[in-house]
């Protein structure tokens, strides 16, 4: 384990929490730019977890769960709302930063029709 990276991941997660606790009128990003911000923020979190020594699946799973909790948290912030598309952007950013290409898995790719 690389404890310094995991500590940075914790600090980054707290920064995400503080940013998502801002009331809706103070955010300032409109669609689609907010999706890029979501992808970048959670991509960094996933990368910090992975380079901190967590397995790939754990890095992606923890990031996706934290993103889900972030969306739930926003239900209670004035002017904010939970959004499935935001969560999908979070997970996509994590997958990109971890280099996960769903189409590259041989088990998936070889399921096509045989000729």
KATAWO-V294877 format. One record per residue. N is the residue number from 1. RES is the residue in one letter. OMEGA is omega in radians with two decimals (NA if undefined). NEAR is the number of other C-alpha atoms within 10 Angstrom. Layout:
# KATAWO-V294877
n=N res=RES omega=OMEGA near=NEAR
n=N res=RES omega=OMEGA near=NEAR
This chain:
# KATAWO-V294877
n=1 res=X omega=3.04 near=11
n=2 res=X omega=-3.00 near=13
n=3 res=X omega=3.11 near=12
n=4 res=X omega=3.11 near=12
n=5 res=X omega=3.12 near=17
n=6 res=X omega=3.05 near=19
n=7 res=X omega=3.07 near=14
n=8 res=X omega=3.10 near=15
n=9 res=X omega=3.11 near=21
n=10 res=X omega=3.10 near=15
n=11 res=X omega=3.13 near=13
n=12 res=X omega=3.11 near=17
n=13 res=X omega=3.10 near=20
n=14 res=X omega=3.10 near=12
n=15 res=X omega=3.08 near=13
n=16 res=X omega=3.14 near=18
n=17 res=X omega=-3.13 near=17
n=18 res=X omega=3.12 near=10
n=19 res=X omega=-3.11 near=12
n=20 res=X omega=3.10 near=17
n=21 res=X omega=3.13 near=17
n=22 res=X omega=3.10 near=15
n=23 res=X omega=-3.04 near=14
n=24 res=X omega=-3.11 near=15
n=25 res=X omega=-3.09 near=10
n=26 res=X omega=-3.06 near=9
n=27 res=X omega=3.01 near=14
n=28 res=X omega=3.09 near=8
n=29 res=X omega=3.11 near=13
n=30 res=X omega=3.11 near=8
n=31 res=X omega=0.12 near=7
n=32 res=X omega=-3.05 near=8
n=33 res=X omega=3.11 near=11
n=34 res=X omega=3.11 near=15
n=35 res=X omega=3.08 near=20
n=36 res=X omega=3.11 near=16
n=37 res=X omega=3.08 near=16
n=38 res=X omega=-3.12 near=22
n=39 res=X omega=-3.13 near=24
n=40 res=X omega=-3.09 near=19
n=41 res=X omega=-3.09 near=20
n=42 res=X omega=2.99 near=28
n=43 res=X omega=3.09 near=24
n=44 res=X omega=3.14 near=19
n=45 res=X omega=-3.14 near=29
n=46 res=X omega=3.14 near=30
n=47 res=X omega=3.11 near=24
n=48 res=X omega=3.11 near=24
n=49 res=X omega=-3.12 near=28
n=50 res=X omega=-3.14 near=23
n=51 res=X omega=3.01 near=19
n=52 res=X omega=3.06 near=19
n=53 res=X omega=3.11 near=15
n=54 res=X omega=3.06 near=18
n=55 res=X omega=-3.11 near=12
n=56 res=X omega=-3.10 near=17
n=57 res=X omega=3.13 near=11
n=58 res=X omega=3.13 near=14
n=59 res=X omega=3.13 near=22
n=60 res=X omega=-3.11 near=26
n=61 res=X omega=3.12 near=15
n=62 res=X omega=3.13 near=15
n=63 res=X omega=3.14 near=25
n=64 res=X omega=3.11 near=21
n=65 res=X omega=3.12 near=13
n=66 res=X omega=3.09 near=19
n=67 res=X omega=3.09 near=26
n=68 res=X omega=3.11 near=19
n=69 res=X omega=3.10 near=14
n=70 res=X omega=3.10 near=19
n=71 res=X omega=3.09 near=19
n=72 res=X omega=3.13 near=14
n=73 res=X omega=-3.09 near=16
n=74 res=X omega=3.05 near=20
n=75 res=X omega=-3.06 near=13
n=76 res=X omega=3.12 near=13
n=77 res=X omega=-3.13 near=15
n=78 res=X omega=3.10 near=12
n=79 res=X omega=3.13 near=13
n=80 res=X omega=3.12 near=18
n=81 res=X omega=3.03 near=14
n=82 res=X omega=-3.08 near=17
n=83 res=X omega=3.12 near=14
n=84 res=X omega=-3.14 near=11
n=85 res=X omega=3.05 near=11
n=86 res=X omega=3.13 near=20
n=87 res=X omega=3.11 near=23
n=88 res=X omega=3.07 near=17
n=89 res=X omega=3.10 near=23
n=90 res=X omega=-3.11 near=27
n=91 res=X omega=3.09 near=24
n=92 res=X omega=3.11 near=22
n=93 res=X omega=3.09 near=26
n=94 res=X omega=-3.14 near=28
n=95 res=X omega=3.12 near=23
n=96 res=X omega=-3.09 near=15
n=97 res=X omega=3.11 near=20
n=98 res=X omega=3.11 near=21
n=99 res=X omega=-3.12 near=11
n=100 res=X omega=3.08 near=14
n=101 res=X omega=-3.09 near=9
n=102 res=X omega=3.14 near=10
n=103 res=X omega=-3.08 near=9
n=104 res=X omega=-3.13 near=9
n=105 res=X omega=-3.13 near=10
n=106 res=X omega=3.14 near=9
n=107 res=X omega=3.10 near=8
n=108 res=X omega=-3.05 near=10
n=109 res=X omega=-3.06 near=10
n=110 res=X omega=-3.14 near=9
n=111 res=X omega=-3.11 near=8
n=112 res=X omega=-3.12 near=7
n=113 res=X omega=3.11 near=5
n=114 res=X omega=-3.14 near=5
n=115 res=X omega=NA near=3
